[in-house]
Amino acid sequence: MKQILLINDVVGYSHVGMVAMLPILTNLGHTTYNLPTALVSNTLDYGHFNILETTDYMRGTIPVWRQLGFRFDAVCTGLMFSEEQATLVASYCRQLQNEGTAVFVDPIMGDGGRLYNGISDTQVALMKEMVAVADLTFPNYTEACYLTGKPYCTEGMSWDEACDMLDGIINLGAKAAVITSACVDGQRCVIGRRSDWPLEGFRQRGKEGPYFRIDYEEIPMAFHGTGDIFSAVLIGHLMNGETLKDSTQTAMTVVSNLIERNRDQKDLCLGIPIEKCLDLL
């Protein structure tokens, strides 16, 4: 059992973000804590939303936790809402990292070649700061384009271009990277570059090289929160000692099965009701 801290937004109306991740990590046997970056009324694609940024609360909470000696085996960060907040979280992650905490960064910014509603170019720059302190980051293809400054191509990439994009993320400072929703040589896939960092989950088997690719068949449904589910399953299995490639494959399978079970749901912005589907983990 590992102690995992989630630093992410809490959405009131939708099973996304921290609301989706907490039950998954708990079900996988980990003790999970939270430090909310914001309280959000609903997912942004509804067009109208209210956001209460919690930077003041975070600024007051972190010193209390330090004073009390709270320790975590891993921390996972999500959406950041201001430069001050990103700087605060990056500094806290560096402190935790120096104490042996694994740092996972989900650079939540956009999908389908564009930024999410309410996300600005300034927030893209802030996410680069977060990725710089990551032991592992897992952007989707759109987010990887924004992080590396490479153009978004609807037809996808060649394998050499995919490896170059992974290298670009590593050059930002991340020790390992996984890119979801990629298209390589005409095939939908998830690609990754492992790290030599000593956490067991980042080691490959045998003579496998630093890069890997796992193909999949796309299900034409855009559920909100599937990235959060992928992240939680990936982290949960990594922290249970599995390899990066195997953990990625498991996360992909879980997301696919969850979409298939809930494909009749009409409002995809609500996300997947994960509490009803824990048997699929």
C-alpha atoms as an extended CHARMM CRD file, in Angstrom:
* protein
*
       281  EXT
         1         1  MET       CA              0.0000000000        0.0000000000        0.0000000000  PROA      1               0.0000000000
         2         2  LYS       CA              1.3800000000        3.4060000000       -1.0480000000  PROA      2               0.0000000000
         3         3  GLN       CA              0.4940000000        6.9100000000        0.1300000000  PROA      3               0.0000000000
         4         4  ILE       CA             -0.5450000000        8.9690000000       -2.9040000000  PROA      4               0.0000000000
         5         5  LEU       CA             -1.3560000000       12.6880000000       -2.9850000000  PROA      5               0.0000000000
         6         6  LEU       CA             -3.5550000000       14.1070000000       -5.7530000000  PROA      6               0.0000000000
         7         7  ILE       CA             -3.1880000000       17.8180000000       -6.5620000000  PROA      7               0.0000000000
         8         8  ASN       CA             -6.0240000000       18.5190000000       -8.9780000000  PROA      8               0.0000000000
         9         9  ASP       CA             -9.3550000000       20.2840000000       -9.3650000000  PROA      9               0.0000000000
        10        10  VAL       CA            -12.5910000000       19.0640000000       -7.8020000000  PROA      10              0.0000000000
        11        11  VAL       CA            -15.5410000000       19.2210000000      -10.2120000000  PROA      11              0.0000000000
        12        12  GLY       CA            -18.9730000000       19.3520000000       -8.6080000000  PROA      12              0.0000000000
        13        13  TYR       CA            -21.0720000000       18.1110000000      -11.5430000000  PROA      13              0.0000000000
        14        14  SER       CA            -19.1620000000       15.3690000000      -13.4120000000  PROA      14              0.0000000000
        15        15  HSD       CA            -17.0840000000       12.2890000000      -12.6650000000  PROA      15              0.0000000000
        16        16  VAL       CA            -13.7800000000       13.7870000000      -13.7730000000  PROA      16              0.0000000000
        17        17  GLY       CA            -10.5230000000       14.9380000000      -12.2230000000  PROA      17              0.0000000000
        18        18  MET       CA            -10.0140000000       14.0390000000       -8.6020000000  PROA      18              0.0000000000
        19        19  VAL       CA            -13.5640000000       12.6660000000       -8.3270000000  PROA      19              0.0000000000
        20        20  ALA       CA            -12.6840000000        9.9570000000      -10.8670000000  PROA      20              0.0000000000
        21        21  MET       CA             -9.1670000000        9.2270000000       -9.5930000000  PROA      21              0.0000000000
        22        22  LEU       CA             -9.7940000000        8.7710000000       -5.8590000000  PROA      22              0.0000000000
        23        23  PRO       CA            -11.9690000000        5.6320000000       -6.0270000000  PROA      23              0.0000000000
        24        24  ILE       CA             -9.6690000000        3.9890000000       -8.5860000000  PROA      24              0.0000000000
        25        25  LEU       CA             -6.4920000000        4.4220000000       -6.5670000000  PROA      25              0.0000000000
        26        26  THR       CA             -8.2470000000        3.3690000000       -3.3780000000  PROA      26              0.0000000000
        27        27  ASN       CA             -9.6150000000        0.2720000000       -5.1040000000  PROA      27              0.0000000000
        28        28  LEU       CA             -6.0850000000       -0.5890000000       -6.2800000000  PROA      28              0.0000000000
        29        29  GLY       CA             -4.9910000000       -0.6880000000       -2.6580000000  PROA      29              0.0000000000
        30        30  HSD       CA             -3.4490000000        2.7330000000       -2.1030000000  PROA      30              0.0000000000
        31        31  THR       CA             -4.1710000000        5.3440000000        0.5630000000  PROA      31              0.0000000000
        32        32  THR       CA             -5.0640000000        8.5170000000       -1.2960000000  PROA      32              0.0000000000
        33        33  TYR       CA             -5.0710000000       12.1440000000       -0.1380000000  PROA      33              0.0000000000
        34        34  ASN       CA             -6.0060000000       15.3540000000       -1.9250000000  PROA      34              0.0000000000
        35        35  LEU       CA             -5.0100000000       18.9850000000       -2.2670000000  PROA      35              0.0000000000
        36        36  PRO       CA             -7.5550000000       20.7290000000       -4.5300000000  PROA      36              0.0000000000
        37        37  THR       CA             -6.3060000000       23.3810000000       -6.9560000000  PROA      37              0.0000000000
        38        38  ALA       CA             -9.8470000000       24.6820000000       -7.5490000000  PROA      38              0.0000000000
        39        39  LEU       CA            -13.5050000000       23.9640000000       -7.0170000000  PROA      39              0.0000000000
        40        40  VAL       CA            -15.1830000000       23.8480000000      -10.4220000000  PROA      40              0.0000000000
        41        41  SER       CA            -18.9430000000       23.8850000000      -10.9090000000  PROA      41              0.0000000000
        42        42  ASN       CA            -18.9390000000       21.5310000000      -13.9370000000  PROA      42              0.0000000000
        43        43  THR       CA            -16.8110000000       20.5420000000      -16.9100000000  PROA      43              0.0000000000
        44        44  LEU       CA            -15.9070000000       23.4910000000      -19.1050000000  PROA      44              0.0000000000
        45        45  ASP       CA            -17.4970000000       22.1580000000      -22.2940000000  PROA      45              0.0000000000
        46        46  TYR       CA            -20.9520000000       22.9450000000      -20.9340000000  PROA      46              0.0000000000
        47        47  GLY       CA            -20.0620000000       26.5170000000      -21.9300000000  PROA      47              0.0000000000
        48        48  HSD       CA            -20.9110000000       28.1140000000      -18.5800000000  PROA      48              0.0000000000
        49        49  PHE       CA            -18.9910000000       27.3970000000      -15.3990000000  PROA      49              0.0000000000
        50        50  ASN       CA            -17.8330000000       28.8360000000      -12.0960000000  PROA      50              0.0000000000
        51        51  ILE       CA            -14.3260000000       28.3290000000      -10.7050000000  PROA      51              0.0000000000
        52        52  LEU       CA            -13.0740000000       29.0350000000       -7.1890000000  PROA      52              0.0000000000
        53        53  GLU       CA             -9.2810000000       28.9180000000       -7.2450000000  PROA      53              0.0000000000
        54        54  THR       CA             -7.8320000000       27.5830000000       -3.9820000000  PROA      54              0.0000000000
        55        55  THR       CA             -4.2690000000       28.9480000000       -4.0920000000  PROA      55              0.0000000000
        56        56  ASP       CA             -4.6520000000       30.6870000000       -0.7030000000  PROA      56              0.0000000000
        57        57  TYR       CA             -5.8250000000       27.4220000000        0.8610000000  PROA      57              0.0000000000
        58        58  MET       CA             -2.9050000000       25.5370000000       -0.7180000000  PROA      58              0.0000000000
        59        59  ARG       CA             -0.4130000000       28.1680000000        0.4350000000  PROA      59              0.0000000000
        60        60  GLY       CA             -1.6620000000       27.6970000000        3.9970000000  PROA      60              0.0000000000
        61        61  THR       CA             -1.9840000000       23.9120000000        3.8720000000  PROA      61              0.0000000000
        62        62  ILE       CA              1.4480000000       22.9220000000        2.5620000000  PROA      62              0.0000000000
        63        63  PRO       CA              3.4050000000       24.4360000000        5.5200000000  PROA      63              0.0000000000
        64        64  VAL       CA              1.0210000000       22.7290000000        7.9630000000  PROA      64              0.0000000000
        65        65  TRP       CA              1.6340000000       19.3750000000        6.2920000000  PROA      65              0.0000000000
        66        66  ARG       CA              5.3990000000       20.0140000000        6.3370000000  PROA      66              0.0000000000
        67        67  GLN       CA              5.2740000000       20.8780000000       10.0290000000  PROA      67              0.0000000000
        68        68  LEU       CA              3.3000000000       17.7340000000       10.7940000000  PROA      68              0.0000000000
        69        69  GLY       CA              5.7500000000       15.6210000000        8.8120000000  PROA      69              0.0000000000
        70        70  PHE       CA              3.2430000000       14.1720000000        6.3580000000  PROA      70              0.0000000000
        71        71  ARG       CA              5.0140000000       12.0430000000        3.7360000000  PROA      71              0.0000000000
        72        72  PHE       CA              3.8360000000       10.6050000000        0.4190000000  PROA      72              0.0000000000
        73        73  ASP       CA              5.1700000000        7.8570000000       -1.8370000000  PROA      73              0.0000000000
        74        74  ALA       CA              3.7870000000        9.6130000000       -4.9210000000  PROA      74              0.0000000000
        75        75  VAL       CA              2.1470000000       12.8660000000       -5.9280000000  PROA      75              0.0000000000
        76        76  CYS       CA              0.1090000000       13.4360000000       -9.0910000000  PROA      76              0.0000000000
        77        77  THR       CA             -0.6630000000       16.9440000000      -10.3420000000  PROA      77              0.0000000000
        78        78  GLY       CA             -3.3970000000       18.0380000000      -12.7140000000  PROA      78              0.0000000000
        79        79  LEU       CA             -4.8600000000       21.3370000000      -13.8600000000  PROA      79              0.0000000000
        80        80  MET       CA             -3.1390000000       24.5150000000      -12.6210000000  PROA      80              0.0000000000
        81        81  PHE       CA             -5.0460000000       27.8000000000      -12.5630000000  PROA      81              0.0000000000
        82        82  SER       CA             -2.4200000000       30.5200000000      -12.0870000000  PROA      82              0.0000000000
        83        83  GLU       CA              1.2970000000       31.1910000000      -12.2850000000  PROA      83              0.0000000000
        84        84  GLU       CA              1.4730000000       31.4820000000       -8.5010000000  PROA      84              0.0000000000
        85        85  GLN       CA             -0.2640000000       28.1310000000       -8.0830000000  PROA      85              0.0000000000
        86        86  ALA       CA              2.0010000000       26.3730000000      -10.5850000000  PROA      86              0.0000000000
        87        87  THR       CA              5.0990000000       27.8240000000       -8.9370000000  PROA      87              0.0000000000
        88        88  LEU       CA              3.8310000000       26.7770000000       -5.5000000000  PROA      88              0.0000000000
        89        89  VAL       CA              3.0600000000       23.2280000000       -6.6290000000  PROA      89              0.0000000000
        90        90  ALA       CA              6.3250000000       22.8550000000       -8.5690000000  PROA      90              0.0000000000
        91        91  SER       CA              8.2970000000       23.9280000000       -5.4960000000  PROA      91              0.0000000000
        92        92  TYR       CA              6.3620000000       21.5140000000       -3.2640000000  PROA      92              0.0000000000
        93        93  CYS       CA              6.9010000000       18.6720000000       -5.7490000000  PROA      93              0.0000000000
        94        94  ARG       CA             10.6500000000       19.3390000000       -5.7930000000  PROA      94              0.0000000000
        95        95  GLN       CA             10.7170000000       19.1500000000       -1.9900000000  PROA      95              0.0000000000
        96        96  LEU       CA              8.7930000000       15.8750000000       -2.0280000000  PROA      96              0.0000000000
        97        97  GLN       CA             10.9580000000       14.5080000000       -4.8320000000  PROA      97              0.0000000000
        98        98  ASN       CA             14.0940000000       15.1720000000       -2.7880000000  PROA      98              0.0000000000
        99        99  GLU       CA             12.5420000000       13.0150000000       -0.0680000000  PROA      99              0.0000000000
       100       100  GLY       CA             11.9740000000       10.1050000000       -2.4550000000  PROA      100             0.0000000000
       101       101  THR       CA              8.4300000000       10.8790000000       -3.6180000000  PROA      101             0.0000000000
       102       102  ALA       CA              7.5380000000        9.9350000000       -7.2010000000  PROA      102             0.0000000000
       103       103  VAL       CA              6.1480000000       12.9260000000       -9.1270000000  PROA      103             0.0000000000
       104       104  PHE       CA              3.5120000000       12.3050000000      -11.8140000000  PROA      104             0.0000000000
       105       105  VAL       CA              2.2740000000       15.2150000000      -13.9430000000  PROA      105             0.0000000000
       106       106  ASP       CA             -0.8780000000       15.1600000000      -16.0560000000  PROA      106             0.0000000000
       107       107  PRO       CA             -0.5190000000       18.3520000000      -18.1640000000  PROA      107             0.0000000000
       108       108  ILE       CA             -4.2460000000       18.9110000000      -18.6790000000  PROA      108             0.0000000000
       109       109  MET       CA             -4.6730000000       21.5400000000      -21.3930000000  PROA      109             0.0000000000
       110       110  GLY       CA             -6.6300000000       20.3750000000      -24.4250000000  PROA      110             0.0000000000
       111       111  ASP       CA             -7.5830000000       17.7130000000      -26.9490000000  PROA      111             0.0000000000
       112       112  GLY       CA             -8.4470000000       17.3780000000      -30.6220000000  PROA      112             0.0000000000
       113       113  GLY       CA             -5.8250000000       19.9180000000      -31.6490000000  PROA      113             0.0000000000
       114       114  ARG       CA             -7.0870000000       22.7780000000      -29.4680000000  PROA      114             0.0000000000
       115       115  LEU       CA             -6.9620000000       24.0130000000      -25.9010000000  PROA      115             0.0000000000
       116       116  TYR       CA             -9.8990000000       23.4110000000      -23.5830000000  PROA      116             0.0000000000
       117       117  ASN       CA            -12.2940000000       26.2830000000      -22.8920000000  PROA      117             0.0000000000
       118       118  GLY       CA            -10.7060000000       28.6420000000      -20.3770000000  PROA      118             0.0000000000
       119       119  ILE       CA             -7.1120000000       27.4410000000      -20.9800000000  PROA      119             0.0000000000
       120       120  SER       CA             -4.6950000000       30.1400000000      -22.1670000000  PROA      120             0.0000000000
       121       121  ASP       CA             -1.1990000000       30.2170000000      -23.6430000000  PROA      121             0.0000000000
       122       122  THR       CA              0.0030000000       31.3370000000      -20.2230000000  PROA      122             0.0000000000
       123       123  GLN       CA             -1.2470000000       28.0800000000      -18.7370000000  PROA      123             0.0000000000
       124       124  VAL       CA              0.6460000000       26.1700000000      -21.4240000000  PROA      124             0.0000000000
       125       125  ALA       CA              3.8440000000       27.8290000000      -20.2070000000  PROA      125             0.0000000000
       126       126  LEU       CA              2.9330000000       26.9430000000      -16.6160000000  PROA      126             0.0000000000
       127       127  MET       CA              2.4450000000       23.3030000000      -17.5550000000  PROA      127             0.0000000000
       128       128  LYS       CA              5.9470000000       23.2230000000      -19.0020000000  PROA      128             0.0000000000
       129       129  GLU       CA              7.1930000000       24.2260000000      -15.5540000000  PROA      129             0.0000000000
       130       130  MET       CA              5.2730000000       21.3370000000      -14.0150000000  PROA      130             0.0000000000
       131       131  VAL       CA              6.5550000000       18.8350000000      -16.5870000000  PROA      131             0.0000000000
       132       132  ALA       CA             10.1070000000       19.9250000000      -15.7440000000  PROA      132             0.0000000000
       133       133  VAL       CA              9.7880000000       18.3660000000      -12.2720000000  PROA      133             0.0000000000
       134       134  ALA       CA              8.0360000000       15.1490000000      -13.3930000000  PROA      134             0.0000000000
       135       135  ASP       CA              9.3470000000       11.6340000000      -13.0040000000  PROA      135             0.0000000000
       136       136  LEU       CA              6.5860000000       10.7100000000      -15.4480000000  PROA      136             0.0000000000
       137       137  THR       CA              4.2270000000       12.8690000000      -17.4730000000  PROA      137             0.0000000000
       138       138  PHE       CA              1.3550000000       11.6160000000      -19.6210000000  PROA      138             0.0000000000
       139       139  PRO       CA              0.0020000000       14.2190000000      -22.0620000000  PROA      139             0.0000000000
       140       140  ASN       CA             -2.3550000000       13.3710000000      -24.8770000000  PROA      140             0.0000000000
       141       141  TYR       CA             -1.1590000000       14.0810000000      -28.4170000000  PROA      141             0.0000000000
       142       142  THR       CA             -2.6120000000       17.6090000000      -28.4430000000  PROA      142             0.0000000000
       143       143  GLU       CA             -0.9450000000       18.4750000000      -25.1350000000  PROA      143             0.0000000000
       144       144  ALA       CA              2.3410000000       16.9630000000      -26.3230000000  PROA      144             0.0000000000
       145       145  CYS       CA              2.2020000000       19.2720000000      -29.3580000000  PROA      145             0.0000000000
       146       146  TYR       CA              1.7140000000       22.3150000000      -27.1440000000  PROA      146             0.0000000000
       147       147  LEU       CA              4.4970000000       21.2020000000      -24.7790000000  PROA      147             0.0000000000
       148       148  THR       CA              7.0300000000       20.6200000000      -27.5550000000  PROA      148             0.0000000000
       149       149  GLY       CA              5.9530000000       23.3430000000      -29.9820000000  PROA      149             0.0000000000
       150       150  LYS       CA              5.3550000000       20.8190000000      -32.7400000000  PROA      150             0.0000000000
       151       151  PRO       CA              2.3910000000       21.1820000000      -35.1370000000  PROA      151             0.0000000000
       152       152  TYR       CA             -0.7620000000       19.1360000000      -34.6000000000  PROA      152             0.0000000000
       153       153  CYS       CA             -1.2860000000       16.8860000000      -37.6130000000  PROA      153             0.0000000000
       154       154  THR       CA             -4.6180000000       15.1500000000      -38.0840000000  PROA      154             0.0000000000
       155       155  GLU       CA             -2.8900000000       12.4110000000      -40.0840000000  PROA      155             0.0000000000
       156       156  GLY       CA             -0.5160000000       11.7660000000      -37.1990000000  PROA      156             0.0000000000
       157       157  MET       CA              3.2200000000       11.1090000000      -37.1390000000  PROA      157             0.0000000000
       158       158  SER       CA              5.8760000000        8.7080000000      -38.3320000000  PROA      158             0.0000000000
       159       159  TRP       CA              7.6190000000        6.5660000000      -35.7140000000  PROA      159             0.0000000000
       160       160  ASP       CA             10.7440000000        8.7400000000      -35.9570000000  PROA      160             0.0000000000
       161       161  GLU       CA              8.6160000000       11.8620000000      -35.3730000000  PROA      161             0.0000000000
       162       162  ALA       CA              6.9280000000       10.1620000000      -32.4140000000  PROA      162             0.0000000000
       163       163  CYS       CA             10.2770000000        9.3520000000      -30.8100000000  PROA      163             0.0000000000
       164       164  ASP       CA             11.3930000000       12.9420000000      -31.4670000000  PROA      164             0.0000000000
       165       165  MET       CA              8.2790000000       14.2430000000      -29.6930000000  PROA      165             0.0000000000
       166       166  LEU       CA              8.9490000000       11.9920000000      -26.7070000000  PROA      166             0.0000000000
       167       167  ASP       CA             12.5300000000       13.2670000000      -26.6460000000  PROA      167             0.0000000000
       168       168  GLY       CA             11.2080000000       16.8380000000      -26.6850000000  PROA      168             0.0000000000
       169       169  ILE       CA              9.2020000000       16.1850000000      -23.5220000000  PROA      169             0.0000000000
       170       170  ILE       CA             12.2310000000       14.5940000000      -21.8570000000  PROA      170             0.0000000000
       171       171  ASN       CA             14.2470000000       17.6840000000      -22.8150000000  PROA      171             0.0000000000
       172       172  LEU       CA             11.7990000000       19.7900000000      -20.7830000000  PROA      172             0.0000000000
       173       173  GLY       CA             12.9950000000       17.8980000000      -17.7020000000  PROA      173             0.0000000000
       174       174  ALA       CA             10.6430000000       14.9300000000      -17.3500000000  PROA      174             0.0000000000
       175       175  LYS       CA             12.3510000000       11.6080000000      -16.6780000000  PROA      175             0.0000000000
       176       176  ALA       CA              9.7690000000        9.5220000000      -18.5650000000  PROA      176             0.0000000000
       177       177  ALA       CA              6.8030000000       10.2440000000      -20.8310000000  PROA      177             0.0000000000
       178       178  VAL       CA              3.6980000000        8.5430000000      -22.2030000000  PROA      178             0.0000000000
       179       179  ILE       CA              1.6570000000       10.1710000000      -24.9970000000  PROA      179             0.0000000000
       180       180  THR       CA             -1.9420000000        9.0600000000      -25.4000000000  PROA      180             0.0000000000
       181       181  SER       CA             -4.2880000000        9.5100000000      -28.3760000000  PROA      181             0.0000000000
       182       182  ALA       CA             -1.3880000000        9.3790000000      -30.8100000000  PROA      182             0.0000000000
       183       183  CYS       CA             -1.5250000000        8.2390000000      -34.4240000000  PROA      183             0.0000000000
       184       184  VAL       CA              1.7190000000        6.7150000000      -35.7100000000  PROA      184             0.0000000000
       185       185  ASP       CA              2.0910000000        5.4600000000      -39.2610000000  PROA      185             0.0000000000
       186       186  GLY       CA             -1.7030000000        5.5440000000      -39.6280000000  PROA      186             0.0000000000
       187       187  GLN       CA             -2.4120000000        3.4990000000      -36.4980000000  PROA      187             0.0000000000
       188       188  ARG       CA             -3.9630000000        4.7850000000      -33.2540000000  PROA      188             0.0000000000
       189       189  CYS       CA             -1.6370000000        4.0790000000      -30.3540000000  PROA      189             0.0000000000
       190       190  VAL       CA             -0.1220000000        5.1240000000      -27.0570000000  PROA      190             0.0000000000
       191       191  ILE       CA              3.6250000000        5.7360000000      -27.1520000000  PROA      191             0.0000000000
       192       192  GLY       CA              6.1450000000        6.0250000000      -24.3660000000  PROA      192             0.0000000000
       193       193  ARG       CA              9.7500000000        6.5410000000      -23.4120000000  PROA      193             0.0000000000
       194       194  ARG       CA             10.9010000000        4.9200000000      -20.2130000000  PROA      194             0.0000000000
       195       195  SER       CA             13.3100000000        6.2900000000      -17.6390000000  PROA      195             0.0000000000
       196       196  ASP       CA             16.3930000000        4.9180000000      -15.9330000000  PROA      196             0.0000000000
       197       197  TRP       CA             14.9470000000        6.2940000000      -12.7120000000  PROA      197             0.0000000000
       198       198  PRO       CA             15.0590000000        3.5130000000      -10.1000000000  PROA      198             0.0000000000
       199       199  LEU       CA             11.3410000000        3.1560000000       -9.3290000000  PROA      199             0.0000000000
       200       200  GLU       CA             10.5110000000       -0.4290000000      -10.2800000000  PROA      200             0.0000000000
       201       201  GLY       CA              7.6120000000        0.6140000000      -12.4610000000  PROA      201             0.0000000000
       202       202  PHE       CA              9.8970000000        2.4900000000      -14.8310000000  PROA      202             0.0000000000
       203       203  ARG       CA             12.0800000000       -0.4700000000      -15.7190000000  PROA      203             0.0000000000
       204       204  GLN       CA             11.5480000000       -2.3890000000      -18.9120000000  PROA      204             0.0000000000
       205       205  ARG       CA             11.9460000000       -6.1280000000      -19.2190000000  PROA      205             0.0000000000
       206       206  GLY       CA             15.0440000000       -7.7070000000      -20.6650000000  PROA      206             0.0000000000
       207       207  LYS       CA             16.5190000000       -5.9940000000      -23.7000000000  PROA      207             0.0000000000
       208       208  GLU       CA             13.5940000000       -3.7310000000      -24.5210000000  PROA      208             0.0000000000
       209       209  GLY       CA             14.6710000000       -0.3120000000      -25.7250000000  PROA      209             0.0000000000
       210       210  PRO       CA             13.7340000000        3.0650000000      -24.2460000000  PROA      210             0.0000000000
       211       211  TYR       CA             10.6990000000        3.5750000000      -26.5270000000  PROA      211             0.0000000000
       212       212  PHE       CA              7.4960000000        1.5930000000      -26.8050000000  PROA      212             0.0000000000
       213       213  ARG       CA              4.2190000000        1.6970000000      -28.7030000000  PROA      213             0.0000000000
       214       214  ILE       CA              0.8900000000        0.0110000000      -27.9430000000  PROA      214             0.0000000000
       215       215  ASP       CA             -1.7320000000        0.0320000000      -30.7110000000  PROA      215             0.0000000000
       216       216  TYR       CA             -5.4960000000        0.1610000000      -30.1500000000  PROA      216             0.0000000000
       217       217  GLU       CA             -8.7520000000        0.4420000000      -32.0490000000  PROA      217             0.0000000000
       218       218  GLU       CA            -10.4470000000        3.7790000000      -31.4180000000  PROA      218             0.0000000000
       219       219  ILE       CA            -13.9580000000        3.8160000000      -29.9460000000  PROA      219             0.0000000000
       220       220  PRO       CA            -15.7360000000        6.8790000000      -31.4180000000  PROA      220             0.0000000000
       221       221  MET       CA            -16.9830000000        8.3200000000      -28.1090000000  PROA      221             0.0000000000
       222       222  ALA       CA            -15.5460000000       11.3960000000      -26.3600000000  PROA      222             0.0000000000
       223       223  PHE       CA            -16.2530000000       10.7170000000      -22.6840000000  PROA      223             0.0000000000
       224       224  HSD       CA            -14.8970000000       13.3740000000      -20.3470000000  PROA      224             0.0000000000
       225       225  GLY       CA            -12.5380000000       12.1420000000      -17.6430000000  PROA      225             0.0000000000
       226       226  THR       CA            -11.0880000000        9.1410000000      -19.4890000000  PROA      226             0.0000000000
       227       227  GLY       CA             -7.6620000000       10.7690000000      -19.2370000000  PROA      227             0.0000000000
       228       228  ASP       CA             -8.0620000000       10.9520000000      -15.4460000000  PROA      228             0.0000000000
       229       229  ILE       CA             -9.0790000000        7.2920000000      -15.3600000000  PROA      229             0.0000000000
       230       230  PHE       CA             -6.0840000000        6.3470000000      -17.5120000000  PROA      230             0.0000000000
       231       231  SER       CA             -3.7760000000        8.3160000000      -15.1910000000  PROA      231             0.0000000000
       232       232  ALA       CA             -5.1420000000        6.7590000000      -12.0130000000  PROA      232             0.0000000000
       233       233  VAL       CA             -4.9120000000        3.1820000000      -13.3190000000  PROA      233             0.0000000000
       234       234  LEU       CA             -1.4160000000        3.8130000000      -14.6960000000  PROA      234             0.0000000000
       235       235  ILE       CA             -0.1650000000        5.2810000000      -11.4090000000  PROA      235             0.0000000000
       236       236  GLY       CA             -1.8830000000        2.6330000000       -9.3260000000  PROA      236             0.0000000000
       237       237  HSD       CA             -0.2010000000       -0.2080000000      -11.1830000000  PROA      237             0.0000000000
       238       238  LEU       CA              3.1790000000        1.5370000000      -11.3590000000  PROA      238             0.0000000000
       239       239  MET       CA              3.1260000000        2.0180000000       -7.5990000000  PROA      239             0.0000000000
       240       240  ASN       CA              2.3340000000       -1.6810000000       -7.2660000000  PROA      240             0.0000000000
       241       241  GLY       CA              5.6740000000       -2.4200000000       -8.9570000000  PROA      241             0.0000000000
       242       242  GLU       CA              4.6290000000       -3.1030000000      -12.5530000000  PROA      242             0.0000000000
       243       243  THR       CA              6.6080000000       -1.8630000000      -15.5440000000  PROA      243             0.0000000000
       244       244  LEU       CA              5.7070000000        1.3320000000      -17.3610000000  PROA      244             0.0000000000
       245       245  LYS       CA              4.7190000000       -0.5260000000      -20.5260000000  PROA      245             0.0000000000
       246       246  ASP       CA              2.5800000000       -3.1010000000      -18.6880000000  PROA      246             0.0000000000
       247       247  SER       CA              0.9140000000       -0.4110000000      -16.5720000000  PROA      247             0.0000000000
       248       248  THR       CA              0.1510000000        1.5760000000      -19.7250000000  PROA      248             0.0000000000
       249       249  GLN       CA             -1.4050000000       -1.4790000000      -21.3860000000  PROA      249             0.0000000000
       250       250  THR       CA             -3.5710000000       -2.1420000000      -18.3160000000  PROA      250             0.0000000000
       251       251  ALA       CA             -4.7380000000        1.4860000000      -18.2110000000  PROA      251             0.0000000000
       252       252  MET       CA             -5.6670000000        1.3500000000      -21.9030000000  PROA      252             0.0000000000
       253       253  THR       CA             -7.6440000000       -1.8650000000      -21.4190000000  PROA      253             0.0000000000
       254       254  VAL       CA             -9.5320000000       -0.4730000000      -18.4170000000  PROA      254             0.0000000000
       255       255  VAL       CA            -10.4960000000        2.7290000000      -20.2540000000  PROA      255             0.0000000000
       256       256  SER       CA            -11.6820000000        0.7350000000      -23.2770000000  PROA      256             0.0000000000
       257       257  ASN       CA            -13.8130000000       -1.5800000000      -21.1180000000  PROA      257             0.0000000000
       258       258  LEU       CA            -15.3130000000        1.3550000000      -19.2100000000  PROA      258             0.0000000000
       259       259  ILE       CA            -16.3090000000        3.1170000000      -22.4320000000  PROA      259             0.0000000000
       260       260  GLU       CA            -17.8800000000       -0.0570000000      -23.7910000000  PROA      260             0.0000000000
       261       261  ARG       CA            -19.9390000000       -0.5790000000      -20.6320000000  PROA      261             0.0000000000
       262       262  ASN       CA            -21.2150000000        3.0140000000      -20.6030000000  PROA      262             0.0000000000
       263       263  ARG       CA            -21.5580000000        3.7000000000      -24.3270000000  PROA      263             0.0000000000
       264       264  ASP       CA            -25.3400000000        4.2400000000      -24.0290000000  PROA      264             0.0000000000
       265       265  GLN       CA            -24.8690000000        7.2080000000      -21.6710000000  PROA      265             0.0000000000
       266       266  LYS       CA            -26.2400000000       10.3260000000      -23.3570000000  PROA      266             0.0000000000
       267       267  ASP       CA            -24.3290000000       13.1270000000      -21.5960000000  PROA      267             0.0000000000
       268       268  LEU       CA            -20.6500000000       12.3530000000      -22.1410000000  PROA      268             0.0000000000
       269       269  CYS       CA            -19.6290000000       15.5110000000      -20.2660000000  PROA      269             0.0000000000
       270       270  LEU       CA            -20.6890000000       13.7840000000      -17.0390000000  PROA      270             0.0000000000
       271       271  GLY       CA            -17.8290000000       11.3280000000      -17.3700000000  PROA      271             0.0000000000
       272       272  ILE       CA            -18.0040000000        7.6670000000      -16.4390000000  PROA      272             0.0000000000
       273       273  PRO       CA            -19.6740000000        6.7020000000      -13.1100000000  PROA      273             0.0000000000
       274       274  ILE       CA            -16.5420000000        4.9520000000      -11.9140000000  PROA      274             0.0000000000
       275       275  GLU       CA            -17.9910000000        3.7980000000       -8.5670000000  PROA      275             0.0000000000
       276       276  LYS       CA            -20.3820000000        1.5230000000      -10.4820000000  PROA      276             0.0000000000
       277       277  CYS       CA            -17.5630000000        0.0400000000      -12.5580000000  PROA      277             0.0000000000
       278       278  LEU       CA            -14.8150000000       -0.8000000000      -10.0690000000  PROA      278             0.0000000000
       279       279  ASP       CA            -15.1020000000       -4.4680000000      -11.0140000000  PROA      279             0.0000000000
       280       280  LEU       CA            -13.4580000000       -3.6080000000      -14.3410000000  PROA      280             0.0000000000
       281       281  LEU       CA            -10.2480000000       -2.4490000000      -12.6740000000  PROA      281             0.0000000000
